[in-house]
Amino acid sequence: MNRFLSPTTATIRTPPGTISPPGKSQTYFSPMGFEPRSIPDSPSPVILGFYLFEGIASGNRHTVGRGRRPQARCAVIDRRGRVASGQGRRPMRVLYLNYEWDPRESPGALTHIRELSRELAALGHTVMIENRHRFPDAAGNGTHPQALAAVHRSSRLRERLSPYLHETAAFCRALRGIGAEVTLIQRQEPEVVLARHSLHQFSSLIAARRCGVPIVFEVNAPTAYEYRQYRSHYHLLPVFAEWLEARTLSRADGMFVVSELLKRHFVERGIPEWKVRVVPNGVDISRFRPGTVDPRVRQRFRGKSVILGFVGSFARFHGIDQLREAIDYIAPLRPETCFLMVGAGELATDLQDHCRRQGLSRRVYFTGHVASEEVPGLMAAADILIAPYEAQEFFYLSPIKIFEYMAVGRAVVAAGVGQIREIIQDETNGLLYEPASAGALGERLLRLVDDPDFRRRLGEAARRTVESRYTWRVSAEGVAAVLEQARERRRPGGR
């Protein structure tokens, strides 16, 4: 009896002559040379998928051995994760897979993909980007018009079931995508696959293994944790997403994360520490630089001597409540101040209404959504830039906004959480405040409003910091080192 997992074309069959007593397990074998796995009678397609994944990921002859750290013969890596001069510089063909939401709907993802690819190309590598945009979630929390139309067409029953079927659907999509990814890899002939990690993205690992190509995962967030913590409209199977995520990443040839907290998260879940490299985000210092001031801002606030700016999404996570409190604190004490609010989001209208009720409409300017080309000039137009975040212990992000703020040479006041504490040295290249402390942000801002020389010194130091440590070129060199190591481990005798 044959059982097929369409469309991966993998066949799971019972060995001839095998008779299993009722209630016992059968041993299934794959004709592709996987190790046998024992699975229950009449398994569901999802269970078969588990063992198909496990067999390919762990039984493939290309898998790096467990229990010891492979000795790569490639590049010499410095403390910042960069390739030392003259080492490991042979160009690579890199297939870059993006399975996130449409990057046009995610400015951070779009910036990361574009800048990292550009800098890898500048280092001499060939980067082939493959975007497979998924629609936003079925609950309609995204903005993609096709997704919203699909929700409107769906039945009430389907809407009710969607949160419960989401995880199964994601798993099945990954199974269906294996064949397409194999074809893609065979057509592009990369030396290494670089995949942006997303929920249940084991298909890229299986496809790369089938083709004998090393794979490296770029991990910007703990996806399973995020779905459980922040997407309450999805009901995930207990521990399933975490288990599959850890299993996929542990069998990759390499991975890099954007912060030390994120590295610790995955190491605690069983990923070998040597396999996880930290490569923070960066900034394009040629675009974000002092002197690129948007003249419209100064014209609007003519007569006001100090402009305080915020750029980003107006969501609760970004500390909008703290921002509102700071405006209420500073505005009556320092009439010469004004506020530049750049961006859009669910709380933008609420904050705008609040400022109108406080009689601050002429001193607080909301731009709404702006094109990315306008952002550097708007940032540089401010004298002080604000990065509030909610207090949280597990702040695993590497905020691109912080690097952009610092690159335009302005004084930055930021919440002292996560990686921000590593980037900003308090009183040296910026100011930090405790987000859980009431009024802390307002007090820090007031100090900068009253001391222009201090603002200037902080801004100059901030620019020097990103020039030396947090450019996209530095990030690309760190990523190239990880890719090079993965490629060399796959070479005969490269372990």
C-alpha positions in Angstrom: 0.0 0.0 0.0 1.4 3.4 -1.0 0.7 6.7 0.6 1.5 9.9 -1.2 2.2 13.3 0.1 1.2 15.6 -2.8 2.6 17.7 -4.2 6.1 16.9 -2.8 6.1 13.6 -4.8 7.6 11.9 -1.8 6.3 8.3 -1.4 5.9 6.7 2.0 5.3 2.9 1.6 5.0 -0.1 3.8 7.8 -2.7 3.3 6.5 -5.8 1.4 5.4 -8.6 3.6 5.0 -6.4 6.7 1.9 -7.2 8.8 1.2 -5.0 11.7 -1.1 -6.1 14.5 -4.0 -3.8 15.3 -3.0 -0.9 17.6 0.7 -1.4 16.8 2.9 0.9 14.7 4.0 0.4 11.2 7.5 1.2 9.9 7.4 3.4 6.8 10.3 3.9 4.4 10.9 6.4 1.7 12.5 5.4 -1.6 14.6 8.6 -1.4 17.0 7.1 1.2 15.6 8.6 4.4 16.1 6.8 7.6 13.0 4.7 8.6 10.6 6.2 11.0 8.0 4.5 13.1 4.6 6.2 12.8 1.1 5.3 13.9 -1.5 3.3 11.9 -3.5 5.4 9.4 -1.5 8.5 10.0 -2.9 11.9 9.0 -1.1 13.9 6.2 0.2 16.3 8.9 1.8 13.4 10.9 3.3 12.1 7.7 4.6 15.5 7.0 6.3 15.5 10.3 8.2 12.4 9.6 8.9 13.3 6.0 10.5 16.5 7.4 12.4 14.7 10.1 13.7 12.1 7.7 14.9 14.7 5.1 16.4 17.0 7.7 18.2 14.5 9.8 18.8 11.6 7.5 20.3 13.4 4.6 24.0 12.7 4.0 24.8 16.5 3.9 23.7 17.1 7.5 26.4 18.5 9.7 27.4 16.1 12.4 26.0 16.6 15.9 27.9 16.8 19.2 30.9 18.7 17.9 31.6 22.0 16.4 32.5 21.8 12.7 35.9 23.3 11.9 35.3 25.7 9.0 38.2 26.2 6.7 36.9 29.5 5.4 37.2 33.1 6.7 38.9 34.6 9.7 36.2 36.4 11.6 36.9 39.5 13.8 34.9 40.4 17.0 32.2 42.2 15.0 31.5 39.2 12.8 33.4 40.7 9.8 35.6 38.8 7.4 39.2 39.7 8.1 41.0 41.4 5.2 42.1 39.1 2.4 40.2 36.1 3.9 37.2 34.3 2.5 36.5 36.8 -0.3 35.6 34.4 -3.0 32.3 35.5 -4.5 29.2 33.5 -3.8 25.9 33.0 -5.6 23.2 33.6 -2.9 19.5 32.8 -3.3 17.7 35.1 -0.9 14.2 33.8 0.0 11.7 36.1 1.6 8.5 34.5 2.9 7.4 37.4 5.1 4.4 39.5 4.4 4.7 41.7 1.3 7.7 43.9 2.1 5.9 46.8 0.6 3.6 46.6 3.7 6.5 46.3 6.1 9.0 49.1 5.7 11.5 47.5 8.1 11.6 44.3 6.1 11.8 46.1 2.8 14.8 48.2 4.1 16.6 45.2 5.5 16.2 43.1 2.3 17.1 46.0 0.0 20.1 47.3 1.9 21.6 43.9 2.8 21.3 42.7 -0.8 22.9 45.8 -2.1 25.9 45.6 0.3 26.4 41.9 -0.4 26.5 42.7 -4.1 29.0 45.5 -3.3 31.2 42.9 -1.7 31.2 41.0 -4.9 28.5 38.4 -4.3 25.6 37.6 -6.6 22.2 37.9 -4.8 19.0 36.5 -6.3 15.9 37.7 -4.4 12.8 35.6 -4.4 9.8 37.2 -2.7 6.7 35.0 -2.0 4.3 37.4 -0.5 1.7 36.0 1.9 -1.4 37.9 2.4 -2.0 39.4 5.9 -3.9 37.3 8.4 -7.4 36.2 7.7 -8.8 38.2 10.6 -8.2 41.3 8.4 -5.5 42.9 10.5 -3.4 43.6 7.4 -3.9 46.2 4.7 -3.5 44.1 1.5 -6.6 44.8 -0.5 -6.8 41.2 -1.9 -6.6 39.8 1.6 -9.4 42.1 2.8 -11.6 41.2 -0.2 -11.0 37.5 0.5 -12.2 38.0 4.1 -15.3 39.8 2.9 -16.2 37.0 0.5 -15.7 34.3 3.1 -18.5 32.8 5.0 -19.2 33.4 8.7 -18.3 29.8 9.5 -15.0 30.2 7.7 -14.1 33.3 9.6 -14.9 31.5 12.9 -12.8 28.5 11.9 -9.8 30.5 10.5 -8.0 31.1 13.8 -8.1 27.3 14.5 -7.1 26.2 11.0 -4.3 28.8 10.5 -1.5 26.6 11.8 -2.5 23.6 9.8 -2.9 25.7 6.7 0.6 27.2 7.2 2.0 23.7 7.6 0.3 22.5 4.4 1.5 25.5 2.4 5.0 24.7 3.4 4.6 21.1 2.3 3.1 22.2 -1.0 6.0 24.6 -1.6 8.8 22.1 -1.4 8.6 21.1 -5.0 8.5 24.7 -6.2 11.5 25.5 -4.0 13.5 22.6 -5.3 12.8 23.7 -8.9 13.8 27.3 -8.0 17.1 26.2 -6.4 17.9 23.9 -9.4 17.2 26.8 -11.8 19.1 29.5 -10.0 22.0 27.2 -9.0 23.1 29.1 -5.8 26.0 28.1 -3.7 24.1 28.9 -0.6 20.4 29.7 0.3 19.7 32.6 2.6 16.1 32.4 3.9 14.2 34.9 6.1 12.7 32.8 8.8 8.9 32.7 9.1 6.3 30.5 10.8 6.6 26.8 9.7 9.2 27.6 7.0 10.7 24.1 7.0 10.1 23.8 3.3 13.3 25.8 2.5 15.4 23.4 4.6 14.0 20.3 2.9 14.4 21.8 -0.6 18.0 22.9 0.1 18.8 19.4 1.5 17.4 17.7 -1.6 19.5 19.9 -3.8 22.7 19.5 -1.7 22.9 23.2 -1.1 23.7 24.7 2.3 21.1 26.9 3.9 21.4 29.8 6.4 18.4 31.3 8.1 18.1 35.0 8.9 16.0 35.3 12.0 14.7 38.7 12.9 12.2 37.6 15.5 11.1 34.5 17.5 8.2 33.8 15.1 6.4 31.1 17.2 6.7 33.3 20.3 5.3 36.3 18.5 2.3 34.4 17.2 1.5 33.1 20.7 2.1 36.4 22.4 0.7 39.0 20.1 -1.7 37.3 17.6 -4.5 36.4 19.9 -6.8 35.8 16.9 -4.7 32.7 16.1 -5.0 29.6 18.3 -1.9 27.6 17.9 -1.4 24.0 18.9 0.5 23.8 22.2 4.3 23.8 21.7 4.0 22.7 18.1 5.2 25.9 16.5 8.1 26.2 19.0 9.1 22.6 18.5 9.1 22.8 14.7 10.9 26.2 14.7 13.7 24.8 16.9 14.0 21.6 14.9 14.2 23.5 11.6 16.8 26.0 12.8 19.0 23.4 14.5 19.3 21.5 11.2 20.3 24.5 9.2 23.9 25.0 8.2 23.9 28.4 10.0 21.8 31.2 11.2 22.1 34.7 12.3 19.9 36.8 14.6 19.8 40.6 15.2 20.3 40.7 18.9 22.0 39.0 21.9 18.6 38.4 23.5 17.3 36.7 20.5 20.4 34.5 20.4 19.9 33.5 24.1 16.2 32.7 23.3 17.2 30.1 20.7 20.1 28.7 22.5 17.8 28.0 25.5 15.6 26.1 23.1 18.4 23.7 22.0 20.1 25.5 19.0 23.9 25.0 19.3 25.4 28.3 20.4 28.2 28.1 17.9 25.6 28.0 15.1 23.9 31.3 16.1 25.8 34.6 15.2 24.5 38.0 16.1 24.4 40.5 13.2 22.6 43.7 14.2 20.7 45.8 11.7 22.4 48.9 10.2 21.9 52.2 8.4 22.8 53.7 5.0 25.0 56.6 6.2 25.0 58.0 2.7 21.2 58.6 2.8 20.9 59.4 6.5 23.4 62.1 7.2 23.5 65.6 8.8 22.6 68.5 6.5 19.7 66.8 4.7 17.1 68.9 6.4 13.6 69.1 4.9 13.1 72.9 4.5 9.3 72.6 4.8 9.6 71.7 8.4 11.5 74.8 9.4 9.2 76.9 7.4 6.2 75.5 9.2 7.7 76.0 12.6 9.1 79.4 11.9 9.9 81.2 15.2 10.2 78.0 17.2 13.7 77.3 18.2 13.7 73.5 19.2 12.0 70.7 17.2 11.4 67.4 18.9 10.7 64.6 16.5 9.2 61.1 16.4 9.4 58.8 13.3 7.6 55.4 13.2 4.4 53.5 13.6 1.9 54.9 16.1 1.3 51.6 17.8 1.1 51.0 21.6 4.3 48.9 21.4 6.2 52.1 20.3 5.4 53.9 23.6 2.8 56.3 22.2 1.4 56.8 25.7 4.8 57.9 26.9 5.1 60.2 24.0 1.8 61.8 24.8 2.8 62.4 28.4 6.1 63.9 27.3 4.3 66.4 25.0 2.0 67.4 27.9 5.0 67.9 30.1 7.3 69.9 27.8 4.8 72.1 25.9 3.6 74.3 28.8 7.1 74.6 30.3 9.0 75.5 27.1 6.8 77.6 24.7 9.7 77.7 22.2 9.3 73.9 21.5 7.3 72.2 18.8 6.8 68.6 17.8 7.2 66.7 14.5 5.2 63.5 14.3 6.1 61.4 11.2 4.2 58.2 10.4 0.8 56.6 10.7 -0.8 53.9 12.8 -3.8 53.0 15.0 -3.0 55.6 17.7 -2.1 58.5 15.4 -5.6 59.9 15.3 -6.0 59.5 19.1 -2.8 61.5 19.7 -3.8 64.1 17.2 -7.2 64.6 18.9 -5.5 64.8 22.3 -3.2 67.6 21.0 -6.1 69.4 19.6 -8.0 69.3 22.9 -4.9 70.7 24.6 -4.6 73.6 22.2 -1.4 72.4 20.7 -2.5 72.0 17.0 -0.1 74.6 15.8 2.8 73.2 17.7 2.4 69.5 16.9 2.6 68.6 13.2 1.4 65.2 12.0 2.7 64.3 8.5 0.8 61.0 8.2 2.4 58.3 6.0 5.4 59.5 4.0 7.5 58.0 1.3 10.8 56.5 2.4 12.7 59.1 0.4 11.4 61.8 2.6 12.3 60.2 5.9 16.0 61.3 6.1 15.2 65.0 5.6 12.4 64.9 8.2 14.6 63.2 10.7 17.4 65.7 10.1 15.0 68.6 10.5 14.5 67.8 14.2 16.9 68.9 17.0 16.0 66.0 19.3 14.7 62.6 18.2 12.6 60.4 20.4 12.4 56.5 20.5 10.0 55.5 23.2 9.1 51.8 23.7 7.0 50.0 26.3 8.8 48.4 29.2 9.4 44.7 28.5 12.0 42.2 29.5 12.2 40.4 26.2 13.0 43.2 23.8 14.6 41.2 21.1 14.6 43.7 18.2 17.4 45.6 16.5 15.5 48.9 15.8 16.6 50.3 12.5 15.1 53.6 13.6 17.7 54.0 16.3 20.5 53.7 13.7 18.8 56.2 11.4 18.3 58.7 14.2 21.9 58.5 15.1 23.1 58.7 11.5 21.5 62.2 11.0 23.6 63.5 13.8 20.8 64.4 16.2 20.5 64.0 19.9 18.5 60.8 20.6 16.4 60.0 23.7 15.5 56.3 23.8 13.9 53.8 26.1 16.6 51.7 27.8 15.5 48.3 26.7 17.2 45.4 24.9 19.8 46.1 22.3 19.3 49.9 22.6 21.3 49.7 25.8 24.2 48.3 23.8 24.0 50.9 21.1 23.5 54.0 23.2 25.9 54.8 26.0 23.9 57.0 28.3 25.3 60.6 28.4 27.9 59.8 25.7 26.1 59.3 22.4 22.5 59.7 23.5 20.3 59.6 26.5 18.4 56.6 27.9 15.4 56.6 30.2 13.5 53.9 32.1 10.2 53.4 30.4 8.5 52.1 33.6 9.4 55.4 35.4 6.6 58.0 35.1 7.9 61.3 33.7 11.4 60.0 32.9 11.1 60.7 29.2 9.9 64.3 29.8 12.7 65.1 32.2 15.4 63.8 29.7 13.9 65.9 26.9 13.7 69.0 29.0 17.4 68.7 29.7 18.2 68.6 26.0 15.9 71.5 25.2 17.8 73.7 27.6 21.3 72.7 26.6 22.1 73.1 22.8 25.8 72.4 23.3 25.0 69.1 24.9 22.6 68.2 22.1 25.3 68.9 19.5 27.9 66.8 21.3 25.5 63.8 21.6 24.6 64.1 17.9 28.2 64.1 16.8 29.1 61.1 18.9 26.0 59.3 17.7 27.1 59.8 14.1 30.6 58.5 14.8 29.1 55.4 16.5 27.0 54.3 13.5 29.8 55.1 11.0 32.2 52.7 12.8 29.8 49.9 13.9 26.3 50.0 12.5 26.4 50.5 8.8 24.7 48.0 6.4 28.2 47.3 5.0 29.3 46.0 8.5 26.1 43.9 8.6 26.7 42.5 5.2 30.2 41.5 6.1 28.9 39.6 9.1 26.3 37.9 7.0 28.8 37.0 4.3 31.0 35.4 7.0 28.1 33.2 8.0 27.3 32.3 4.4 30.9 31.5 3.7 31.2 29.2 6.7 28.1 27.3 5.7 29.4 26.9 2.2 32.8 25.7 3.3 31.3 23.1 5.7 29.5 21.6 2.8 32.7 21.1 0.8 34.2 17.6 0.9 36.5 17.5 3.9 35.1 20.9 5.1 33.9 19.6 8.5 
